[in-house]
Amino acid sequence: MKVFRKLVAILFTATAMALCIWCAPVRGDGPTPVQELTPEALDQCVAELKNVLANDPQNETAMKALGIAYHFQAIQGRKEATAKAVEKLKGALAKAPSDYETMCYLGSTQTMMAKTTWNPIKKLSYVNTGTALMDRAVKRAPDNITVRMTRGANSLALPSFLNRVGCAVEDYAYLSERIEKSPKELASIRQTVAQALAEARNRQALNAKAE
């Protein structure tokens, strides 16, 4: 039962945010957002998910969850987890090509791969590959809150020269509208979205002024 509770927390927390190579974890909602797990708890989660896959290697749900868990291990500074996250998320996406949450997490992890190389060309390639995946996920699933939060957080964190702040404004503005329509359902993300939208719009204005 413990592993399934964590699977639910990882897979269905509506605001589980992706973090790219330049940003720090952002608070989400849900009973146990995976990004709020301690390193020890996250290690335990990884161990349990690996055990599930050892017994059932084709378990798509566990594969996706393990990829997401590795993703957050990488955010916590475990560089070796980044490639593992990419491997598992690619495997999960191959089994479910229309799972746009998996696609978005994979995109986020791809941008984090830039931290594993010194080569600036490879860094840019990883970032471009990752952002393209997230853009595709948003295009295919524009009403998915996890997808929007993931791309929004990633876009807001990227350096201004990559011109991603417009995506952050788009995603957080959309989420703000959703919150207004469903204030009770999405009350737990209201403050996070409002702060992120204000920051994104401020950066957009600063970029326009600089240009």
C-alpha positions in Angstrom: 0.0 0.0 0.0 2.8 2.4 0.8 4.2 2.3 -2.7 0.8 2.9 -4.2 0.2 5.9 -2.0 3.5 7.3 -3.2 2.7 6.5 -6.8 -0.5 8.4 -6.4 1.3 11.4 -4.9 3.9 11.3 -7.7 1.5 10.8 -10.6 -1.6 12.7 -9.7 -0.4 15.7 -7.7 -1.9 18.4 -9.9 0.9 20.9 -9.3 4.0 18.8 -9.3 6.4 21.2 -10.9 9.3 20.6 -13.1 12.6 22.3 -12.2 15.2 23.0 -14.8 18.9 23.4 -14.3 18.8 26.9 -13.0 15.9 26.9 -10.5 15.0 25.6 -7.0 12.1 23.5 -6.0 8.7 25.2 -5.9 5.9 24.2 -3.5 3.0 22.3 -4.9 -0.2 20.9 -3.4 -1.6 17.4 -2.7 -1.1 15.0 0.2 2.6 14.4 -0.3 4.0 16.3 -3.3 7.1 14.4 -4.4 9.1 17.6 -4.7 8.6 18.0 -0.9 9.9 14.6 0.0 13.1 14.5 2.1 16.1 12.8 0.3 15.6 9.8 2.6 11.9 9.5 1.8 12.6 9.9 -1.9 15.3 7.2 -1.7 12.7 4.9 -0.1 10.2 5.8 -2.8 12.8 5.0 -5.5 13.7 1.7 -3.9 10.0 0.6 -3.7 9.4 1.6 -7.3 12.5 -0.3 -8.5 11.2 -3.3 -6.6 7.8 -3.0 -8.4 9.6 -2.9 -11.8 11.9 -5.8 -10.8 8.7 -7.9 -10.4 6.9 -6.4 -13.3 9.4 -4.8 -15.8 6.6 -3.6 -18.1 4.6 -1.7 -15.4 4.1 1.6 -17.2 2.8 3.3 -14.1 5.8 2.4 -12.0 8.2 3.3 -14.8 6.7 6.7 -15.1 6.7 7.2 -11.3 10.3 6.1 -11.0 11.3 8.5 -13.8 9.6 11.3 -11.9 11.2 10.3 -8.6 14.7 10.3 -10.3 13.8 13.7 -11.7 13.4 15.1 -8.3 16.5 13.3 -7.0 18.4 15.2 -9.7 16.8 18.4 -8.5 18.1 17.6 -5.0 21.6 17.4 -6.4 21.9 13.8 -7.4 23.4 14.3 -10.9 23.6 10.6 -11.5 19.8 10.4 -11.3 19.3 12.7 -14.3 20.2 10.1 -16.9 18.2 7.5 -15.0 15.1 9.8 -15.1 15.5 10.3 -18.9 15.8 6.5 -19.4 12.6 5.7 -17.4 10.6 8.6 -18.7 11.5 7.7 -22.3 10.5 4.1 -21.6 7.2 5.2 -20.1 6.5 7.6 -23.0 7.2 4.9 -25.6 4.5 2.8 -23.9 2.1 5.7 -23.7 2.9 8.3 -26.4 -0.2 10.3 -25.6 0.7 10.7 -21.9 1.6 14.4 -22.0 2.5 14.6 -18.4 5.2 12.1 -19.0 6.3 14.0 -22.0 6.5 17.2 -20.0 8.5 15.6 -17.2 10.8 14.2 -19.8 11.3 17.6 -21.3 12.1 19.1 -17.9 14.6 16.3 -17.3 16.2 16.9 -20.7 16.9 20.5 -19.8 18.5 19.2 -16.5 20.9 17.1 -18.6 22.6 20.3 -19.5 24.1 20.3 -16.1 25.9 17.0 -16.8 28.1 18.4 -19.5 30.6 21.2 -19.9 30.1 21.5 -23.6 28.0 24.6 -24.4 26.7 23.2 -27.6 25.5 20.1 -25.8 24.0 22.2 -23.1 21.9 24.2 -25.6 20.9 21.0 -27.4 19.6 19.5 -24.2 17.6 22.7 -23.4 16.2 22.9 -26.9 15.2 19.3 -26.9 13.5 19.6 -23.5 11.6 22.8 -24.2 10.4 21.4 -27.5 8.9 18.4 -25.7 7.2 20.6 -23.1 5.8 22.9 -25.9 4.4 19.8 -27.7 2.8 18.6 -24.4 1.1 21.9 -23.9 -0.1 22.0 -27.5 -1.6 18.5 -27.2 -2.9 18.9 -23.6 -3.5 22.6 -23.1 -6.0 22.0 -20.2 -3.7 19.7 -18.2 -2.7 21.6 -15.0 0.4 19.5 -14.4 1.6 20.1 -17.9 1.0 23.8 -17.6 2.7 24.1 -14.2 5.6 22.1 -15.4 6.3 24.2 -18.5 5.5 27.4 -16.6 8.1 26.7 -13.9 10.7 25.6 -16.4 10.2 28.6 -18.6 10.3 31.1 -15.8 13.6 29.6 -14.6 15.4 29.7 -17.9 17.8 32.6 -18.7 16.2 35.5 -20.5 18.3 35.0 -23.6 16.4 31.8 -24.3 13.1 33.8 -24.7 11.0 31.5 -22.6 9.4 34.0 -20.3 6.5 34.4 -22.7 5.6 30.8 -22.2 5.6 31.3 -18.5 3.2 34.2 -18.8 1.0 32.2 -21.0 0.9 29.2 -18.7 0.4 31.1 -15.5 -2.2 33.4 -17.0 -4.1 30.3 -18.1 -3.8 28.7 -14.7 -5.0 32.0 -13.1 -8.1 31.9 -15.2 -8.7 28.3 -14.2 -8.4 29.1 -10.6 -11.0 31.9 -10.9 -13.4 29.4 -12.5 -12.7 26.7 -9.9 -11.6 28.5 -6.8 -12.3 25.7 -4.3 -10.8 23.0 -6.4 -7.6 24.9 -7.1 -7.3 27.0 -4.0 -4.1 25.4 -2.9 -2.2 26.7 -5.9 -3.7 30.2 -6.0 -0.8 31.9 -4.2 1.9 30.0 -6.1 0.3 30.9 -9.5 -0.3 34.5 -8.6 3.3 35.0 -7.5 4.7 33.2 -10.5 2.5 35.1 -12.9 3.5 38.4 -11.3 7.2 37.5 -11.6 6.8 36.3 -15.2 5.1 39.5 -16.2 7.7 41.6 -14.5 10.5 39.8 -16.2 8.7 40.1 -19.5 8.4 43.9 -19.0 12.1 44.2 -18.0 13.1 42.2 -21.1 11.0 44.5 -23.3 12.6 47.5 -21.7 16.1 46.2 -22.2 15.4 45.5 -25.8 
